[in-house]
Amino acid sequence: MNRYSQKFVSHFLSVLLSGPAVLAVSSRLSADIQRREVAPEVSLSLGLASGKDERCAVSAWSGLGLEGSCGSYRWEQLKAGSAFAALKSVVGAKDAGAARDALAVILSLPDSGKVGSIAVDWARRQGLDAAGVESARTEAEALAKARIALEKEALAARAARTSPESAVFSTSAWTAPPAAQFDDMSARAIEAARALLARAGGSATLHESAHIAVMAESGDAAFAREAAALEAVFGEWSERFGAAGITVSAQMRIPVIFVSDRDRWRQLVTTAFGGDPDKHPESVTIYPPVGAPNAVAAAIVLVAPEGDRSRARYAATVGLARAILHYTDAPARGPAFLSEALPRVMADVSTPKAGMDIALRRDGLVAVRAGASFMPMVASNYADPMWSGDPRGAQAMSYLFVRWLWDNDPTRLLRFAKASGAWGAPGAPSLEARFAKSFGMSPEAADARARKWFMTND
């Protein structure tokens, strides 16, 4: 959106991007530069960074931007020269305080080089002394940093609506809960899952095992077998991770919701996290807080309708694999390619009858044999165009590369994912260092070997 209202921005900052860091950002953007009314309104021609011009009767301005008959524009949406011209027109003569704030706005803009010195001279003519100019420079630096931080938070929020895996997770390692706590949290997670399904207009029959709570809209007894099958998957991967020296510490039973029709699926995904159901054709795992006041990010698996039993079990296993990874070591996520591919590798290994491996490889093989490298995908995150624009292509390339790593040495792959310290923790190794330690080669070397392999092998 090019335009925003002050009301929208306030709501956006306080609700969508809530949290201490973001509150600090919004405070820096709004508290030190107060909002000023312009009376009477000043009619201007705004030169937009997009290259267009727009007439606007400006009625107010702040550290965020200006408002008027044209709606609202953030300062960075204007050319720096146009922003300066607008501020000169709305700042009262000899109003040193307003001139200081206007100067801070101009100096904070990324393209202010040509007008910055002119703006300083103008502010001095308005009565701003040397200390005021330095104060404006300091404020400009804070505004610029806050603007960048806010943009990153907005990108992260949009990515989180695309995939819950892109959210920020704790870097603290899990500890095994006492049995009573496990049961209490399980009951809370199941209740949260029931409430979620109810908000989507559904209800479910519960089938529990030691670590799984299958909730199916259908009363078919076959879903009791699904609970048993998924329990076996949980045990299988707990053993695999354990053999690699990594502990799975489930904090509660993992609810797995099977819905019976596409309409319910759309309602459920939209209700759960505002996601696009079409972007989650198999399953999606969400992480709502459970157990206030010390809430835990609980893993709840939502499974899309699927008539083929083998494919349905595969889809559920992808979601369960995400939950297992969530409860293994620390919940912090690794890079997007690993977060997307490893659960699918785990699911294919556990449900070979679904026959998904060939389908998962196909698009990636075509791309590699056309000369594509895995490296852009390895360096990407959920906010990057390859994930937002072509998620299926990114998933295929991710699966192909991670499957190659698995086929060469499963234990090294599991250790890369979960045994080298929490991703993003203070002092944690970089992706490159972690990769080299786990596999004994750089990502670039692995890329070259994998591409060579796939030129002649499937």
C-alpha positions in Angstrom: 0.0 0.0 0.0 1.2 3.5 -0.8 -1.1 5.2 1.6 -1.8 4.7 5.3 -3.7 6.6 7.9 -2.4 7.6 11.3 -5.0 5.4 12.9 -3.9 2.4 10.8 -0.2 3.0 11.6 -0.9 3.2 15.3 -2.9 0.0 15.2 -0.3 -1.7 13.0 2.5 -0.8 15.5 0.6 -1.8 18.6 -1.1 -5.0 17.4 0.6 -6.5 14.4 4.1 -5.8 15.5 3.7 -6.0 19.3 6.7 -6.7 21.5 9.3 -4.7 23.4 11.7 -4.2 20.5 8.9 -3.0 18.2 7.4 -0.8 20.9 10.8 0.8 21.2 10.8 1.4 17.4 7.4 3.0 17.4 8.4 5.2 20.4 11.4 6.4 18.5 9.4 7.1 15.4 6.7 9.1 17.2 7.6 10.4 20.7 10.6 12.7 20.0 9.0 14.3 16.9 5.5 15.3 17.9 2.6 15.3 15.5 1.8 18.9 14.3 -1.5 20.1 12.8 -1.3 22.4 9.8 -3.9 25.1 9.9 -4.9 26.3 7.5 -4.0 23.4 5.2 -1.2 23.9 2.7 -1.7 22.8 -0.8 1.4 21.1 -2.3 2.6 19.0 -5.2 4.3 16.0 -3.8 7.1 14.3 -5.8 6.8 10.6 -5.0 9.8 8.2 -4.9 7.9 6.1 -7.5 8.2 8.9 -10.0 4.7 10.2 -9.8 3.4 13.5 -8.6 0.3 14.1 -6.5 -1.5 17.2 -5.3 -2.2 17.3 -1.6 -3.7 19.7 0.9 -1.4 18.9 3.9 -3.2 19.0 7.3 -0.6 17.4 9.6 2.9 16.0 9.8 5.1 14.0 12.2 8.2 11.9 12.3 6.3 9.2 10.4 5.1 11.3 7.5 2.4 13.7 6.4 -1.4 13.6 6.2 -3.9 15.4 4.1 -6.4 15.3 1.3 -4.2 12.7 -0.5 -4.4 10.3 2.5 -1.0 9.8 4.2 2.5 9.2 3.0 5.6 8.1 4.9 8.5 10.4 4.4 10.5 7.7 2.6 7.8 7.5 0.0 8.7 11.0 -1.1 11.8 12.2 -2.9 14.0 13.9 -0.3 13.8 17.2 -2.2 10.0 17.1 -2.2 9.9 16.2 1.4 12.1 19.2 2.2 9.9 21.5 0.1 6.8 20.2 1.9 8.3 20.7 5.3 9.5 24.2 4.5 5.9 25.0 3.4 4.3 23.8 6.6 6.8 24.9 9.3 6.0 28.3 10.7 8.5 31.1 10.3 11.2 31.2 13.1 9.7 28.1 14.7 13.1 26.6 15.8 11.5 23.5 17.4 9.6 22.6 14.3 12.6 23.4 12.2 14.7 21.0 14.3 12.2 18.2 13.8 11.9 18.9 10.1 15.7 18.8 9.7 15.8 15.5 11.6 13.3 14.1 9.2 15.2 15.2 6.1 18.6 14.0 7.4 17.1 10.6 8.2 16.1 9.9 4.6 18.4 7.6 2.5 18.6 10.1 -0.4 19.1 13.3 1.6 22.7 13.9 0.5 21.8 16.6 -2.0 19.4 18.5 0.2 20.9 17.8 3.6 23.2 20.8 3.7 20.6 23.1 2.3 18.2 21.9 5.0 20.8 22.7 7.7 21.2 26.2 6.4 17.4 26.7 6.2 17.0 25.4 9.8 19.6 27.9 11.0 17.8 30.7 9.3 14.7 29.6 11.3 16.6 30.2 14.5 18.1 26.7 15.2 21.4 27.0 17.0 24.4 24.7 16.7 23.2 22.5 19.6 19.8 22.2 17.9 21.5 21.1 14.6 23.5 18.4 16.4 20.3 17.3 18.2 18.6 17.0 14.8 21.5 14.9 13.4 21.3 12.6 16.4 17.6 12.3 16.0 18.0 11.6 12.3 20.3 8.7 13.0 17.7 7.2 15.4 14.9 7.7 12.9 16.8 6.0 10.1 17.7 3.0 12.3 14.1 2.8 13.6 12.7 3.0 10.1 14.9 0.1 9.1 14.0 -1.9 12.1 10.3 -1.3 11.5 10.6 -2.4 7.9 12.3 -5.6 9.0 9.5 -6.2 11.6 6.9 -5.6 8.9 8.6 -8.1 6.5 8.8 -10.6 9.3 5.1 -10.2 10.1 4.1 -10.7 6.5 6.4 -13.7 6.3 4.8 -15.1 9.4 1.4 -14.9 7.8 2.8 -16.9 4.9 4.5 -19.5 7.1 4.3 -19.9 10.9 7.9 -21.3 10.7 9.2 -17.8 10.0 8.2 -16.4 13.4 10.8 -15.6 16.1 11.2 -18.6 18.4 13.1 -19.0 21.7 16.8 -19.9 21.6 16.6 -21.5 25.1 16.8 -25.3 25.1 13.8 -27.3 26.2 13.9 -29.4 29.4 11.8 -32.5 29.9 8.6 -31.6 31.9 7.4 -33.6 34.9 4.5 -36.0 34.1 1.9 -33.9 35.8 3.0 -30.8 34.0 3.0 -32.7 30.7 -0.6 -33.8 31.2 -1.7 -30.4 32.3 -0.2 -28.7 29.3 -1.6 -31.5 27.0 -5.1 -30.7 28.3 -4.5 -27.0 27.6 -3.2 -27.7 24.1 -6.1 -29.9 23.2 -8.5 -27.3 24.5 -6.8 -24.6 22.4 -7.1 -26.9 19.4 -10.8 -27.5 20.1 -11.4 -23.7 20.4 -9.6 -23.1 17.2 -11.7 -25.7 15.4 -14.9 -24.3 16.9 -14.0 -20.8 15.7 -13.8 -22.4 12.2 -17.2 -23.9 12.7 -16.2 -27.5 13.4 -15.9 -30.1 16.2 -13.9 -33.2 16.6 -13.5 -36.7 18.1 -10.4 -37.1 20.1 -8.0 -40.1 19.8 -5.0 -39.9 22.2 -1.7 -41.8 22.5 1.4 -41.1 24.6 2.5 -38.0 22.6 -0.2 -37.5 20.0 -3.8 -36.2 20.2 -5.5 -36.8 16.9 -8.7 -34.7 16.5 -10.9 -35.7 13.6 -14.1 -34.2 12.4 -15.1 -37.7 11.2 -16.0 -40.3 13.8 -14.3 -42.9 11.7 -12.4 -45.4 14.0 -9.6 -45.4 11.5 -8.4 -42.1 13.1 -7.5 -44.1 16.2 -5.0 -46.0 13.9 -3.7 -42.6 12.7 -2.9 -41.7 16.3 -1.1 -45.0 16.7 0.8 -44.5 13.4 1.8 -40.9 14.3 2.9 -42.1 17.7 5.2 -44.6 16.0 6.6 -41.7 13.9 7.3 -39.7 17.0 9.1 -42.7 18.5 11.1 -43.3 15.4 12.4 -39.8 15.2 13.0 -39.5 18.9 15.3 -42.5 18.5 17.0 -41.1 15.4 17.7 -37.8 17.1 18.8 -39.6 20.3 21.3 -41.7 18.3 22.7 -38.4 17.0 23.1 -37.1 20.6 20.0 -34.8 20.4 17.0 -35.0 22.8 13.4 -34.5 21.8 11.6 -32.9 24.8 7.9 -32.7 24.0 6.2 -30.3 26.4 2.7 -31.7 25.8 0.8 -34.0 23.5 0.8 -32.7 19.9 -2.7 -32.1 18.7 -3.2 -33.1 15.0 -6.4 -31.9 13.5 -7.9 -33.7 10.5 -10.6 -31.7 8.7 -13.2 -33.2 6.4 -13.7 -30.7 3.6 -12.0 -27.8 1.8 -14.3 -25.2 3.1 -13.4 -26.1 6.7 -9.7 -26.1 5.7 -9.9 -22.6 4.4 -11.8 -21.4 7.5 -9.3 -23.1 9.8 -6.1 -21.8 8.2 -7.5 -18.3 8.0 -8.7 -18.4 11.6 -5.5 -20.0 12.9 -3.0 -17.4 11.6 -4.5 -15.4 8.8 -2.8 -17.7 6.2 -3.6 -18.5 2.6 -5.0 -22.1 2.5 -3.8 -22.5 -1.1 -0.2 -22.1 0.0 -0.5 -25.0 2.4 -1.8 -27.9 0.3 -0.7 -30.7 2.7 -0.6 -29.4 6.3 0.6 -26.5 8.4 1.9 -26.4 12.0 1.0 -23.4 14.2 2.5 -22.4 17.5 -0.1 -20.6 19.7 0.9 -19.7 23.3 -0.5 -22.1 25.8 -0.4 -22.0 29.6 -0.5 -18.4 30.8 1.1 -16.7 32.6 4.3 -18.5 31.5 3.0 -19.4 28.1 4.7 -22.0 25.9 4.6 -22.0 22.1 2.6 -25.2 21.6 2.8 -27.1 18.3 -0.6 -27.8 16.8 -0.8 -29.6 13.4 -3.6 -28.8 10.9 -4.0 -31.4 8.1 -5.7 -30.6 4.8 -8.4 -32.9 3.5 -7.0 -35.8 1.4 -8.9 -38.8 0.0 -5.8 -41.0 -0.3 -5.0 -42.5 3.1 -1.2 -42.7 2.4 -1.0 -39.1 1.2 -3.1 -38.0 4.2 -0.7 -39.8 6.6 2.3 -38.2 4.7 0.7 -34.7 5.1 0.1 -35.3 8.8 3.7 -36.6 9.2 5.1 -33.4 7.6 3.2 -31.4 10.2 4.3 -33.7 13.0 7.9 -33.5 11.8 7.7 -29.8 12.2 6.4 -30.3 15.7 9.1 -32.7 16.6 11.8 -30.3 15.3 10.1 -27.6 17.4 10.5 -29.7 20.6 14.0 -30.8 19.8 16.9 -29.0 21.4 15.7 -25.4 21.2 12.7 -24.1 19.3 14.7 -21.5 17.3 14.4 -22.1 13.5 17.2 -22.5 11.1 17.3 -21.1 7.6 14.1 -21.4 5.5 15.5 -24.1 3.2 16.2 -26.4 6.2 12.9 -25.6 7.9 11.0 -26.5 4.8 12.9 -29.4 3.5 13.8 -31.4 6.6 10.2 -32.1 7.7 9.4 -33.3 4.2 12.5 -35.6 4.2 11.4 -36.9 7.6 7.9 -37.5 6.3 9.0 -39.3 3.2 11.4 -41.5 5.2 8.5 -42.4 7.5 5.8 -42.8 4.9 7.4 -44.3 1.8 4.1 -45.8 0.6 2.8 -42.3 -0.1 5.3 -42.1 -3.0 6.1 -38.4 -2.5 9.8 -38.5 -3.1 9.7 -38.4 -6.9 7.1 -35.6 -6.9 9.1 -33.6 -4.4 12.3 -33.9 -6.4 10.8 -33.2 -9.9 10.9 -29.4 -10.2 14.2 -29.2 -8.5 15.8 -31.7 -10.9 14.6 -29.6 -13.8 16.0 -26.5 -12.4 19.4 -28.0 -11.5 19.8 -29.6 -14.9 19.0 -26.2 -16.4 22.0 -24.7 -14.5 20.5 -23.6 -11.3 22.6 -23.5 -8.1 21.4 -24.3 -4.6 23.3 -21.4 -3.1 20.7 -18.6 -3.5 18.2 -20.9 -1.8 20.6 -21.7 1.0 21.2 -18.0 1.7 17.5 -17.1 1.5 14.8 -16.5 4.2 11.0 -16.5 4.1 10.8 -12.8 3.2 12.8 -13.2 0.1 11.2 -13.3 -3.4 12.0 -16.9 -4.0 9.8 -17.9 -1.1 7.1 -15.2 -1.4 6.9 -15.5 -5.2 7.6 -19.1 -6.0 7.3 -21.2 -2.8 6.8 -24.5 -4.7 10.0 -23.9 -6.7 11.9 -23.0 -3.5 10.5 -26.0 -1.7 11.6 -28.3 -4.5 15.2 -27.0 -4.6 15.3 -27.1 -0.8 14.0 -30.7 -0.7 16.5 -31.8 -3.4 19.5 -30.4 -1.6 18.5 -31.5 1.9 17.6 -35.0 0.6 21.1 -35.2 -0.9 22.6 -34.3 2.4 20.3 -36.9 4.1 21.2 -39.7 1.6 24.9 -39.0 2.2 24.9 -38.9 6.0 21.6 -38.7 8.0 23.3 -38.2 11.3 25.4 -35.2 10.1 22.2 -33.6 8.8 20.4 -34.0 12.1 23.3 -32.6 14.0 23.5 -29.7 11.5 19.8 -29.0 12.2 19.8 -29.4 16.0 23.2 -30.2 17.6 25.3 -27.1 17.0 23.6 -24.7 19.4 20.4 -22.8 18.9 20.1 -20.9 15.6 20.4 -17.2 16.2 21.5 -17.5 19.8 24.2 -15.1 21.1 27.6 -16.5 20.0 26.1 -19.2 17.8 28.1 -20.1 14.7 27.2 -18.7 11.3 25.4 -21.0 8.8 28.7 -21.4 6.9 30.6 -22.4 10.1 27.9 -24.7 11.3 27.7 -26.3 7.9 31.4 -26.8 7.6 31.6 -28.3 11.1 28.7 -30.7 10.5 29.5 -31.9 7.0 33.3 -31.3 6.7 32.9 -29.0 3.7 31.6 -25.6 2.8 28.1 -25.0 1.5 29.6 -24.1 -1.9 31.5 -27.4 -2.0 28.3 -29.3 -1.1 26.4 -27.3 -3.8 28.9 -28.3 -6.5 28.9 -32.0 -5.5 25.1 -32.1 -5.3 24.6 -30.5 -8.7 27.2 -32.8 -10.2 25.3 -35.8 -8.7 21.9 -34.7 -9.9 23.1 -34.1 -13.5 23.1 -37.9 -14.0 21.2 -39.3 -11.0 17.6 -38.9 -9.7 
